Amino acid sequence: MAETPHEPPPQPSDTSPTPPTLGPTGTPPTGTPIAAAPTESLSPELQVAAAELAQVGEDAGEVADVPKDMSAGDIATVKRFAKIRGFFAKHGHLLWWLHSAYAMTFGAFVMMYAAEGYDRARWMVVLLCAGWLVIVMFFRHFGQGRGQKDKVTDAKSKLRFYVMTTALKNLYQSMLFFLVPFYWKAATLDADNRFFLYLLGLLALLSTVDVVFDQVLMRYKAPASVVYLFILFACLNLVLPAIFPDTRTLITLLAAAALATLVFFTMHVPFKNLLRPPWFLALLASVGAAMFLAYAGRRGIPPVPMYVSVGAVGPTLLPDGRLSMHVSALHESLIQEMHALTDVVTPGGRGDNLLHVWRHRGLEVQRGASEPAVDPPPGSVRLRSTLRSFHIPSDRTGPWSIDVVTEDDQLVGRVEFEVIQ
């Protein structure tokens, strides 16, 4: 039997991967692919950063998987990006607090600017127009709610989103903080119109809190437009007397309500729809309802820009019409008749007839036209009234007040005194 020739066993072939050619610095040359192992060995934070890096310059869409062929240069870029991302993730809350502090400082400077004089109120018209334009453009471009995330994906859309939200935030802050000094002067802190001031101040503070602004006002159109409606009404109520001096306060109030409602309507309804009878009738009904609510709630709205700068009461007058003494408390035996003097600053002109209303324990005792007094300070009127003895009740002790009101019963200011036993 022939012997089968012995065949040498097959030698194993060398299947190990050929190492890449290294550059002069010991790293793969630029553009040389790297296996998936380097990206898989990265931390989850770096892998997310790599995915975001891969999305730069792309259009909206789902976040891609981590690339499998990242070069050494890409990995170095990702690591630098991840360090910046980690810094913001770790210290982001401090940066938000710093931004809120900046917003408060900015608001303080706006209030100082507003305190310089009522003539600067005309600039509010520019801010109102800019605020309306930015709100309309923002929500029409980015939408609202969860839909915003689908439209804010790439670097360009994020930049536009940031620029528009920052601009709108600064506009809100500018308008709110500009209004506060004027409504502070016109409001009476123990009357109903103080709540309008409180709401205005609360919105001014909330406008500096980025979480509230970004997560509520910039996320949903309804609260953003409602807040803007309130700001617009408050601004127009202040600005219209500067544009149309000597206008009656009630007329200004109703006009501000009508214009604010009209602008609010255009933020939600396209202009072409307003030409259709149903929408036009809805607009007229909304404007009428707003004017009715403004008239019904007029006592709760400070009559800006008027305010009482000085008020005093006393038992006797000097020959030149001044009070012989200013009292805050006096004995009941000294009351035979009482005299009140009030200086009312009227930067919007004299469009209203002002009255003095004397009250005892909150009950009206005397109401009547006040007489102009001599030598008022510049830009104001000095009013005088007298409470006659036959109007003084037998039990005259307790708190007294003299309210300066318009003929439409809006409270301009109040002077108080006490009668003791």
Phi, psi and omega in degrees: 000129183292137180278128180290127181298139180287123178259132179296144179297144181297136179279135179295134179281151180279102181257004180294142183294142178286125181297144180292152177290130182269150176279183182295338181263005179087005179247154178301143178297158183300134179092351178286126183293149176241142183297171183292343185301319180300319180288327179290335179277351179289159176290159178305325180296319179291323179296319176297318178298322178297318179297319179292324178297322180292339182273349184299127179090350180272163178280180182298146180169181180287152179294129183285164175290164178296127181302145182264351185234046180288137177276170180297324178294322177295318180297320178297319178296318179298319181296319178295319178297320181293326178295317178296316178299318179296323178297314180292325178294325183278321186245014183300322182296327177292323179294323178295320178296320178297321179294321177295322177296320176298318181297320178295319178296317177300317178298322178296320178293324177296319178296321177296322178295319180294326182290348181291335179162157183287340181300334182282355180295337180297334178295342180296334179298319178296316180295322179297315179296318179295319179296317178299315182296316182293319180297314181297313181295321185297307185285334175286332181272317185258348183073201182213168179064218181291338180295340179296324183295329180287339181258352179243088185234308183271177185296322183292316180293324177296321179295316178298318179298315181295317182296316183289320178293322178295317179297316181293322179298315179293326177293315177301313182297318181298313182293315183294312182290334176291325183285328189305312182299322182290317180286334175296317180291322186278339183280152174249119193287351174245023178236173185294331184288358176291334182291329174297318177296318180299316180296320178297315178295322179296316178295324177297318178292317181294333179293343178268353180266110188295326182297315180294315184293313185286322186272345182241296186293322181272354181264326185232137185288325185299305179295326179297316182286328178293316177298318179295324177301315179296315180298317181298316179297314181296322180292315180296323177299330178274322191277325186304320176296335177286330180274322180236084183297161177061031177267137178300138185301321180296321178296317177299317181297313181292321178294321178296319178295318181294313181294320179297320179293321178298314179295318178301320181296318181292341178285341184243340183238126177300151183300323183296331180288335181291344178279348178276138185306316181299317181290323179294318177295323177295322177296314179298320179295321179294317179296317178297319179295320179296319179293322177296316179296322178295320179292317181294327182258020185298330180290341179264010181239122179299139184277060179300147005266010180289149172197156177274118180274320181219137175216142182207159179221148181199164184278340183219162179243149172278164181303330181275005177095357178276161177286140178287332176206151175254125185238148170247343176207141178206160183282149183298335180290342181274353185269108168248315169208155184235147181237141179234138174235133177223136174258119182249120177281128184233072181294339178268007179095173181263080177264352186239148166272126185256143183237156169255126177244116179271132180231142175237120184055037179084353181262136182292130179252319182208138176225133180188165178294138178268149182267136175296134178259168185277159173054056174284156176297156180302137178078013182217170175238144179252123184247144181225141174214160183231132173267111184284159185297327182285350174265352182277124181291161180297319174267094187260000181285157178114187183283138175237155176211152173240112179266133170265116184231157173279170178294344176262013173070031169271132184280121179269321181186174186214141173242134184236149173208167184234138175252123185248163177273000000 
